[in-house]
Amino acid sequence: MKYGEKPVSIQSLPRLIAALSLFAYLSVTPAAAEAFRIVALGDSLIAGPGLKSEQTFSARLEGALLARGHDVVILDAGVSGDTTRDGLARLDWSIGTDADAVIVELGANDSLRGTNPAFARAALNAILDHLSARELPVLLAGMIAPPNLGEKYAAEFNPIYSDLAAKHGTILYPFFLEGVAGDSRFNLNDGIHPNASGVDIIVEGILPAVEALILRIDETG
């Protein structure tokens, strides 16, 4: 100790040690990483009409992923009534610059209205082209045409999702409503939209595909 310096008192040692420990911790501990932001772009199956906010697909999926140790935020970009072309039209403002990945769930309303499958294919292809240009990993959730539209319509509509997923190298979940469609136990009174139990089944089914999407975020990030 140099001449003129005051000795450190015994009483101040604990505070000095605590301060040095905090300094050392901050010096070697990296800043906490921000949560991944995944946008769920879709129609009423994402928006969840008739459900409480905590029962919707985005809320339940986020909770399931957090429970499995994933630091994620699922952003709800579902608009009731949207077709594939509606989703394409609002793509830029629905998916902000802070998005890390996208779940695309569109096409149910196209098939319910009997829209030409070529239009849905073209719109979904344009969506995937645009997201690819933005270097955003995508999970494409498939749809199946209602049986009442006939075999010819189904033969044109149903392969759209697998075809586009193969073309773009996109993760595919073949049928968003797997285990739920047509089962009154898991749908609201309209027979179309999942109830809370139905949403839980959808989340359980799609969860591995979403975890594969998160892995792609890690790989591209």
C-alpha positions, 0 to 999 in steps of 0.5 A: 500500500502506498503512502497516503492510501487509506487501508480497507476496513474489515467492515467494507470488505463484504461490499467490496467483494460483492462489487468485484463479483458482480463486475466479474459476472457481467464481464463474462456473461453474454447478454440474454438472447432475444426470443425468436419471433414466429408469425402465424399468417393465416385465416380464422383457424389462426384468429380463433373466433369464438375462443378466448385469447388464451385459447387461440392457436398462437397462444397455445402454441407459444405456451407449448413451446415455452414449456419445452424450453424454447424462447419464442413469441408466436405473433398472431397474424390470422384474419377471419375470411382470408383467402390465399390471395388476401394473405398475399396482399397483406404479406408485407405489413403482416410480417414485420422486419423483426420476424424470424420465421413464418407459419403459413396457414391459408387455403381453407377459405379458397376450398370452401368457396370452390375457388379455382385451385390454380389461383390458390397455388399461384398465391401460395407460390408467390407468398413462398417466393417472397418469404424466401427472398426475405430469407425467412424459414417457413412452415407450410400448413396444408389443407384438404378440400371438403369432400362435397366438392368432388374428387376432381376438385380434390385432385387439383387442390390437395397436392398444392401444399406438398408440391410447393413445399418440395419446390421451395424446400419448405417444412410441411405439416400436411393437414392443419386440422388433422385429428380435428376436422369433422369431429364434433367433439373438437369443433364449435357449433359451426362444425368448421372452427376448432374449439379449445380442445381442438386447438390443443390437438392441432398444437400437439400435432404440429409441434414437432414441425414447429420445432424443426422450424426453430432449428432452421432459425438457429441454422440460418441465424 
